Amino acid sequence: MFINTDEDLYNWISGADKKDLQVTVHAIGDAAIEKLLNIFERVEKENGKKDRRFRMEHVQHIDPKDVKRFAELGVVASMQPYHAADDGRWAEALIGPERTKMTYAIKSLFDAHAKVAFGSDWFVAPPSVMLGIHAAVNRETLDGKNPNGWVPEQKITVEQALIGYTRNAAYASFDESIKGTLKKGMLADFVILSDDLIKIDPKKINQVQVMKTFVGGKEVYSR
């Protein structure tokens, strides 16, 4: 059920875009995602091309035909991997096995070369990045019933998960020139972890601890 009409959404999005404001809209469900992509596409055609970086939050239960449109339209898929571990306990019972296949279709979006940015959705979900990476890589459900992953074909690599939480997250907020990567001239905001996420058993990512945190090159936390 839609609370607002298509024209309501179009008017709000187009108006904000004309003021050079970045637009971010939450969308859960294949109909909502398709509707929003259509509006984003319409606004771009009418307002002209520019580096607007429309964002869509959650991108849950996407229709397969719409996956490629994120890359084509330059829409950032802003997702929260932890929800895959949480929602996997009950989603299939509510929406059926076919639609479940495209619930948090993170790998499909990466494969389509979409910009996938990760966050936590705190306080709905835990703020821990380690739990988010663990969920993206393993997709184990919280009830322990899917040890090999819920919708395992949508699991991604550790490297992809790190890109989602760093480089792509910075891109999503127009901050890629100052953060998101570690190199000269960038903000020295980083953490030192207890383990190398690339080398350890992926099943143990949720056990990795933050040993030190640096903000602006200064140590602000130490375990």
N, C-alpha and C positions, 0 to 999 in steps of 0.2 A: 504494500500500500504506500503510495506516495503522498506526502503531506503537502508538498509544493508542486505547482504545475511546471511543465517544461519552460514556459515563458518566464515564470518567476526566476527559475535558475539561470536562464539565459540572460535576463536583464541584470541580475546581480553580478554574474560573472563578467559579462561584457562591460558593464559600468566600471567594475574594479579594474579590469584590464585596460580600459581607456585612461585610467588614472595611473597606469604603470605599477599597479599593485600586483604582487604575485598571488595567484588564487590557489587555495588548497581546499578540497572538498572530500568529505568522507563518503565512501561508497562500498556497500556490502550487498552482494547479490548480482547475478548476471544482468538482470534488467537495469539495475541502477548504474552498473559500470558502463553498459552500452549507451545508456541515455546520457551519461556525463561525457563520454568520449565524443558523442555526436555534437553536444553543445560546445565542447572545447574546439572541435573541428570547425564548427560554424563561426565561432568567435574569431578564430585565426583567419578564416577566409574574409570575414567582414572588416576586421580591424587591421589586417595586414600582418606580415611576418615580422617577428622580432624575437629576441631571446627572452621569452616569457616564462618558460619552465612551469607550466601548469602541473599541479601535483594532485594525485589521488591517494587518499589514505585508506589502508586496509586491502583493497583490491581482492576481496574475498569472493569465491565462487564465480570465477570469470568464465565466459563462454569462449571456447577455443578459438573461434574466429576473430575475437577481439584482442588476442595476445599480441599479434604483430602490430596492431594499431598504436600501441604505446610507443614503440620505436619510431613508427612512421610520423606520429604527431609530436614526438618529443615530450610526451607526458611522463613525468616521474612517477614510478610505482613505489609509493612510500608504505612499506609493509612492516609487520611486527612478527617475526618468526615464532616467538613463544606461543602465540595463539594456535599454531598448528599442533603443538603438544597438548594444549588445553582443549581446543574444539574437537580434536580427533576422537574424543571420548563419546561424542553424541551427534556429530554432524550427519553421519550416514543415516541414522535413524530418522532424521528430520527432513533431509533433502534427497535421499536415495543415493545408490552407488555411482550412478553416471555423473551426476553433478558434483559428487564428492571428489572425483578424480581431478577436478580443477579448483579445489579449495587450497588457497595459498599456493598457487602454481608458480612457485619461485623459480624453479629450474627452467620452466617453459619461457618465462619472461627474460631470464638471463640469456637463454639460447636465441631468443628473438632480438637480442642486442638492445633491450630496453634498459633505461637507467633505473635500477632497483636500489632504493635507499632503505636502510633498516633503522628502526627505533624500538622502544619498549612498550609504548602505550601505557606507561605508568600513569595513574595508579591502578588501572584495570589489570595490569600484568606486572610482574616484578621488573625493577629497573636494571637488573643485572645483564650486562652485555654477554657474559659467559653463558648464561642460561639461554640467551637468544641465539648465540652461535651454535650451542649444543643442539637446540631445537631445529635450526636450519639445516644442520649437517646430518642429524640422526632421525629427526621427526618421530621420536619415541613419545607415545602418549603418556600422560601423567598417571593413568591407571595401570600401566605396565603391560597392557594387552597387545602392544605393537612393538616388540623389542627390535624388529628389523625395519621399523619405520612405518608410519601411517601414510599411505600414498607414497611409497618409497621412491617412485620414479621422479618425484619432485624434490628429492634431497639434492643439496648442492655441496660443493667442496668447501673446505675451510678457507681457502684463498678467496673464493667468491663471497663467503660470509663476511670476511674481513673488509673486502672492498665495499660491501653494502653498508657496513657500520662506519667506514672512514671516508674514503674518496667520494663515493656516491652520495653519502649523507651530506658532505660539504657542498657538493654540486647542487644538491636539492635546495639549498638555502643561499645559493650564489656566493658561497664562501670558499670555493676551491682554490682561490689565489692566496689564501692565508692559512688554510688548514685542510686536513684530510689526508695529507701525505707528510712524510718526514724528509725534508730537504732544506737546504740553505734558504733563508728568507721567510720560512713559514713559522707559524706559532709553535713554540716548543711545548705543546700540550701532549703528553703521552703517559703510558703506564709501563711498568716492568712487571711481568707475570712470573708466577712460580714455575711455569712449564712452557715449552715451545709448542704452540697450538698446531703447527704444521707436522711435528714429529711424534706427538703422543697419540695414544689410542683415542680415536674420536669419541668413543664411549665415555671417556674420562674428562672431556672438556668442561663439564659442569662442576668438576672438582678443582679446576684451576683457580688460583687466588691472585688477587692484585697485591703485589709486594710493595710497590711504590707508585705514587702518582705525582706527575710534574705539571704545573700550569705556568705558562710563560717562562719555562726553563727553571722554575723554582720548585723544589720538593715541598709538597703540601700534605703528603700522607706517606706513612711508612708503617708496615706491619711489624 
